[in-house]
């Protein structure tokens, strides 16, 4: 079995506090992998280690390896900016740039990477907004502020912004937690569609969401990986008693 991302003996700290402990995990291509576990178990830290955002935090550090297509993203000659372009991130709270139009929000990453050709930008904006299932809702209002959209639309705009620079992997940190059920359902449908073209990793507190959208699930507890497998097996026949207690709501 070949993995798009291989995590080997990954440890992470904030100052003296260790928040991830010897994580070993393989992420398959064109699949949705959910990361579940109680608050404070290291879920967000784990995905931030996958595109080198963890190290941005003062006194944060990492040991171990994260292989993307066999290459260690923490190798001494690897540019973290390139890694963040290849592995995009969608955050918990929609964060469109409020002073920018819908068009400029979608094009922001491309412009940051030096793209100035108007035709190329136009094509990329339309393509990414279509991929985020937002184009039909905003195609006549591209000059409006991104902040004028509803919460769910803003989150899909943020997804479009990430897709515009053509990443290979998409990380999502609780992408529906700030949304109403209708908007959340649209994002969940979008996640399944995105997995046809991308490798998707989603952090979620919502057990039902993990069961609905993911192909594989990893359960973290106190910074360690307790169990990992197909979502169906993990939810219907967990190997660990701790996993069973968590997914049945005995603790959270």
C-alpha positions in Angstrom: 0.0 0.0 0.0 1.5 3.3 -1.1 0.8 6.4 1.0 0.7 10.1 -0.2 1.8 11.2 3.3 3.8 9.0 5.7 4.2 10.2 9.3 7.1 8.6 11.1 7.8 8.9 14.8 6.4 12.5 14.8 6.8 14.4 18.1 5.8 18.0 18.6 6.3 20.5 21.5 5.2 24.0 22.5 8.2 25.1 24.6 8.7 22.3 27.2 5.2 20.8 26.7 5.1 17.8 24.4 1.8 17.7 22.5 2.4 14.8 20.0 4.1 11.6 21.0 5.6 9.2 18.4 2.9 9.4 15.8 3.1 6.9 13.0 0.4 7.2 10.3 0.0 6.7 6.6 -2.4 8.9 4.6 -3.8 7.4 1.4 -4.2 9.4 -1.8 -7.7 10.5 -3.0 -9.3 9.6 0.3 -10.7 11.5 3.2 -8.9 10.8 6.5 -10.6 12.1 9.7 -8.6 12.9 12.8 -10.8 12.6 15.9 -10.2 12.8 19.7 -11.1 15.0 22.7 -10.1 18.6 23.0 -6.4 19.1 23.6 -5.4 15.7 22.3 -3.2 17.2 19.5 -5.4 17.0 16.5 -4.8 20.5 15.2 -1.1 20.4 16.1 -0.9 17.2 14.0 -2.2 18.7 10.8 -0.3 21.9 11.4 2.9 19.7 11.4 1.9 18.4 8.0 2.4 21.7 6.2 5.0 23.2 8.6 2.7 25.7 10.1 3.5 24.4 13.6 7.0 25.8 13.5 5.6 29.4 12.9 4.6 29.5 16.6 7.4 30.8 18.9 9.3 28.0 20.7 7.4 25.3 18.8 9.4 22.4 17.5 9.1 19.0 15.8 11.1 15.8 15.6 10.5 12.8 13.3 9.6 12.7 9.7 6.7 13.7 7.4 7.1 12.2 3.9 5.2 13.7 1.1 5.5 11.4 -2.0 8.6 9.9 -0.2 10.3 13.3 0.4 10.8 14.5 4.0 9.1 17.9 4.2 11.4 18.7 7.2 14.6 18.0 5.1 17.2 20.7 5.4 16.9 21.8 1.7 13.1 21.9 1.7 11.4 25.3 1.4 8.5 25.5 3.9 6.7 28.0 1.6 6.7 25.4 -1.2 5.3 22.8 1.2 2.5 25.1 2.2 1.7 25.7 -1.4 1.5 21.9 -2.0 -0.5 21.2 1.2 -3.3 23.8 1.6 -5.1 24.5 4.9 -8.7 25.4 5.6 -9.3 26.8 9.1 -12.0 26.4 11.6 -13.5 29.9 11.2 -14.0 31.3 7.7 -11.3 33.9 7.1 -11.8 35.7 3.8 -9.8 38.9 3.5 -12.4 41.5 4.4 -11.0 44.3 2.4 -10.8 42.2 -0.8 -13.5 41.3 -3.3 -14.7 37.8 -3.9 -12.5 37.7 -7.0 -9.4 39.0 -5.3 -9.9 36.5 -2.4 -10.0 33.6 -4.8 -6.9 35.0 -6.7 -4.9 36.0 -3.6 -2.6 33.0 -3.5 -1.9 33.2 -7.2 -1.0 36.9 -7.0 1.2 36.2 -3.9 3.0 33.7 -6.1 3.6 36.3 -8.8 0.8 35.5 -11.2 -0.3 38.8 -13.0 -1.7 37.6 -16.3 -5.4 38.6 -16.3 -6.6 35.7 -18.4 -4.8 33.2 -16.3 -6.2 34.7 -13.1 -9.8 34.8 -14.6 -9.6 31.2 -15.5 -8.1 30.1 -12.2 -10.7 32.1 -10.2 -13.6 30.6 -12.1 -12.2 27.1 -11.9 -11.6 27.3 -8.2 -15.0 28.8 -7.4 -16.6 26.0 -9.5 -14.6 23.4 -7.7 -15.8 24.9 -4.4 -19.4 24.8 -5.6 -19.6 28.6 -5.2 -19.4 29.9 -8.8 -23.2 29.8 -9.6 -23.9 31.8 -6.4 -21.4 34.6 -6.9 -20.5 34.8 -10.7 -22.4 38.1 -11.1 -21.1 39.5 -7.8 -17.3 38.9 -8.0 -16.6 42.6 -7.2 -18.4 42.4 -3.9 -16.5 42.0 -0.7 -15.8 38.5 0.4 -17.0 39.5 3.8 -20.5 40.1 2.4 -21.1 36.4 1.9 -22.8 34.1 4.4 -20.7 32.0 6.7 -21.0 28.9 4.6 -20.2 30.8 1.4 -17.2 32.4 3.1 -15.9 29.0 4.0 -16.3 27.8 0.4 -14.6 30.9 -0.7 -11.7 30.0 1.5 -11.7 26.6 0.0 -11.6 28.1 -3.5 -8.7 30.3 -2.4 -6.8 27.2 -1.4 -7.7 25.3 -4.5 -6.6 28.1 -6.9 -2.9 27.4 -6.2 -3.5 23.8 -7.1 -2.4 22.0 -3.9 -2.0 18.2 -3.8 -3.3 17.8 -0.2 -6.0 19.7 1.6 -6.0 20.0 5.4 -9.3 21.0 7.1 -9.4 22.0 10.8 -13.0 21.7 11.9 -14.2 23.4 8.7 -17.9 23.3 9.7 -17.9 24.0 13.4 -18.8 27.7 12.9 -21.6 27.0 10.4 -25.3 26.2 10.6 -26.4 22.7 9.7 -27.4 23.6 6.1 -24.1 25.2 5.3 -22.2 22.4 7.1 -24.0 19.8 4.9 -22.8 21.7 1.7 -19.2 21.6 3.0 -19.5 17.9 3.8 -20.8 17.2 0.2 -17.9 19.2 -1.1 -15.4 17.3 0.9 -16.5 14.0 -0.8 -16.2 15.6 -4.2 -12.8 17.0 -3.5 -11.5 13.6 -2.6 -11.8 12.6 -6.2 -8.9 14.9 -7.1 -7.2 15.6 -3.8 -6.0 13.9 -0.6 -8.1 15.4 2.2 -7.4 15.3 5.9 -10.1 16.7 8.2 -10.0 17.4 12.0 -13.5 17.1 13.5 -15.1 16.8 16.9 -18.3 15.5 15.3 -18.4 11.7 15.3 -21.3 11.7 12.9 -19.4 13.9 10.5 -16.4 11.7 10.6 -18.6 8.7 9.9 -20.3 10.5 7.0 -17.4 12.0 5.1 -14.2 10.0 5.8 -12.8 6.8 4.4 -10.3 6.4 7.2 -10.2 7.6 10.8 -7.4 8.2 13.3 -8.2 8.5 17.0 -5.8 10.6 19.1 -5.7 10.7 22.9 -3.3 12.7 25.0 -1.0 13.3 22.1 -0.7 9.7 21.0 -2.3 7.7 18.2 -4.6 5.1 19.8 -6.2 3.5 16.7 -6.3 4.0 12.9 -8.2 2.2 10.2 -11.1 2.3 7.8 -13.9 4.5 9.2 -16.4 1.7 9.0 -14.2 -0.7 11.0 -13.2 1.9 13.6 -16.8 2.9 14.3 -18.4 -0.5 14.0 -15.6 -2.7 15.5 -13.0 -0.6 17.3 -10.0 -2.6 18.4 -9.2 -0.4 21.5 -11.5 -0.1 24.5 -10.5 3.6 24.7 -11.7 4.1 21.1 -15.0 2.5 21.9 -15.6 4.6 25.0 -14.8 7.8 23.0 -17.1 7.1 20.0 -20.0 6.0 22.3 -19.7 9.2 24.2 -18.4 7.9 27.6 -15.9 10.7 27.6 -15.0 13.6 25.3 
